[in-house]
Structures are given as C-alpha cells and as structure tokens.
Amino acid sequence: MPPNQTDNQRLATALGSVLASVALLAGIALVGGFIWSRAALADKKDWLRTNGVAVTATLTEFDQGGSRSTDMIEIAYEYEGTRHEARIPCAGPTGCHATPEPTMQVQVDPRSPGEFLAANGRTDDSSSPRNAWTILVFGLVLLLVGVLLGTAMIVSVVQRRRRAAG
C-alpha cells in the first residue's frame, strides 16, 4: 500500500526539522568559534604588547596580492640564536599602500618564540583560516537558513493540525 499524503508530509517535516537543526548548530558553532578566535587573538596581542621581547625582523619576501587576494609579506627574525620565519598579511585589510620597509619591530613571546606581534598589528596567527571573516559570514548564513527552515517546519505543522481539527 503506497504511503498517503499525511505520511509524506510528516516525513518532509521530519527531514526539514533535521536540516534546520543541523544548519542552526553548524551556524552557532561557526559564529561562536569565530568570536572566540577573535577574542583569543585580541588577548594575545595585548599580552605581547605588554610582555613581548622587542626584536627586529627582516622582510624576506613581498607578495602583492591580486584583486582577489591580500598582500603578504614574509619576515624572518632571530631570538636566542634560533631563526624564525612567518608569512603574514601586509598592513591592513586593503594591503600595503607602498612597498614595505626592509625591517620591522616584532614583539616575540619569550615562552614560545615562534609567536609574535608585528609592528603592523599582525600576529603569527593572522593568516589562519579560523580568523577569516568568511567563517563569520558562512556561519550567519547557516543560522539564517536554520531559522527559516525551522520556521517553515513549524508553520507547516500548525497548518496541518488546523486543517485536521477543522
């Protein structure tokens, strides 16, 4: 015996509810993770400003990004006889407005010398994907999809119950 209309509606509602829940949870995780990551990065910058050891870093590479990428610089510095290198975004969100200087100051974490705060405000974590604004946008889109799907499922159930009662 083929399923009736009500069984198909219940199945669609159940699947929609599952998808809405998954979208909501994923959105919350992405937005929450992004906010936590940004807060941790701000704390790290504050700590390095206060407790970091000033070291001069040398610019070893300058990569001008195209229209769809950020200008990047590669810096190298020595701390207690060990050479450290990192690739970080150049200047602000719009990149370098001029060729960067050949040297810059960095505040190095004496407990973990590979971690630093550069004079341009960037850290060794600045290029990390978890700090990308696209994570926040994607998380907000998932939240919106979850809310809209969830609302549609609730409206569907309420309408079905009204039709059944009336």
C-alpha positions in Angstrom: 0.0 0.0 0.0 1.5 3.4 -1.1 2.1 6.0 1.6 -0.6 8.6 1.9 -0.3 12.4 1.8 0.0 12.7 5.6 2.9 10.2 5.8 4.8 12.2 3.1 4.1 15.4 4.9 5.3 14.0 8.2 8.5 12.7 6.5 9.1 16.0 4.8 8.6 17.9 8.1 10.9 15.5 9.9 13.7 15.9 7.3 13.2 19.7 7.2 13.4 19.8 11.0 16.7 17.7 11.0 18.2 20.0 8.3 17.1 23.1 10.2 18.7 21.7 13.4 21.9 20.9 11.6 22.1 24.3 10.0 21.4 26.1 13.3 24.0 24.0 15.2 26.6 24.5 12.5 25.9 28.2 12.3 26.2 28.6 16.1 29.5 26.6 16.1 31.0 28.7 13.3 29.9 32.1 14.7 30.8 31.1 18.3 34.2 29.8 17.1 34.9 32.9 15.2 34.1 35.2 18.1 36.2 33.0 20.5 39.1 33.0 18.0 39.0 36.8 17.6 38.8 37.3 21.4 41.8 35.0 21.8 43.7 36.9 19.2 43.0 40.2 20.9 44.2 38.8 24.2 47.3 37.5 22.6 48.0 40.9 21.1 47.5 42.6 24.4 49.8 40.1 26.2 52.5 40.5 23.6 52.4 44.3 23.7 53.0 44.1 27.4 55.3 41.1 27.8 56.8 40.5 24.4 60.5 41.0 23.7 61.3 43.5 21.0 63.2 42.0 18.1 64.0 43.4 14.7 62.6 41.3 11.8 63.8 41.5 8.2 61.4 41.5 5.3 62.4 38.5 3.1 59.6 38.5 0.6 56.8 40.8 -0.5 53.9 39.3 -2.5 51.5 41.8 -3.9 48.1 40.1 -3.9 45.9 40.4 -6.9 42.4 41.8 -6.9 41.1 38.8 -5.0 43.9 38.3 -2.5 45.7 40.1 0.3 49.2 41.5 0.0 51.5 39.2 2.0 55.0 39.6 3.5 57.4 37.1 4.8 59.5 38.1 7.7 62.4 36.5 9.5 63.9 37.2 12.9 66.3 35.6 15.4 65.5 35.0 19.0 68.1 33.4 21.3 70.1 32.1 18.4 67.1 30.5 16.6 65.8 31.8 13.3 62.0 32.1 12.9 60.1 32.9 9.7 56.5 33.7 9.1 54.2 34.8 6.4 51.7 37.5 7.4 49.3 39.9 5.7 50.8 43.2 4.9 49.3 46.2 6.8 45.5 46.5 7.0 42.7 44.8 5.2 43.4 46.6 1.9 47.1 45.5 2.0 50.2 47.6 1.6 49.8 51.1 0.2 53.6 51.2 -0.5 56.5 48.8 -0.6 57.1 47.8 3.0 60.2 48.8 4.8 63.1 46.2 4.8 62.8 45.8 8.6 60.1 46.0 11.3 59.8 45.5 15.0 58.1 42.4 16.4 57.2 41.6 19.9 58.2 38.0 20.5 56.7 35.7 23.1 59.7 34.6 25.2 57.8 31.4 26.2 57.1 30.5 22.6 59.5 32.4 20.2 57.6 31.4 17.1 54.7 33.6 18.3 54.9 37.3 17.7 53.1 40.6 17.2 54.5 42.6 14.3 54.6 46.4 14.1 51.8 46.3 11.5 49.4 44.7 14.1 49.6 41.2 12.6 50.5 38.1 14.5 51.8 34.7 13.6 48.1 33.6 13.6 46.8 36.4 11.3 46.9 34.1 8.2 45.0 31.3 10.0 41.7 30.3 8.2 39.9 30.4 11.6 40.4 34.2 11.6 38.9 34.7 8.2 35.8 36.9 8.0 34.2 34.4 5.6 33.8 32.0 8.6 31.5 34.6 10.3 29.6 35.2 7.1 29.1 31.5 6.4 28.0 30.9 10.0 25.5 33.7 9.8 24.1 32.3 6.5 23.7 28.9 8.1 22.0 30.4 11.1 19.6 32.2 8.8 18.9 29.1 6.8 18.3 27.1 10.0 15.8 29.8 11.3 14.0 30.0 8.0 13.7 26.2 7.7 12.7 25.8 11.3 10.0 28.5 10.9 8.7 26.8 7.8 8.5 23.5 9.5 6.6 25.0 12.5 4.2 26.8 10.2 3.7 23.5 8.2 2.8 21.5 11.4 0.5 24.2 12.7 -1.4 24.5 9.4 -1.7 20.7 9.1 -3.1 20.5 12.7 -5.6 23.3 12.0 -6.8 21.5 8.8 -7.1 18.2 10.7 -9.1 19.9 13.5 -11.3 22.0 11.4 
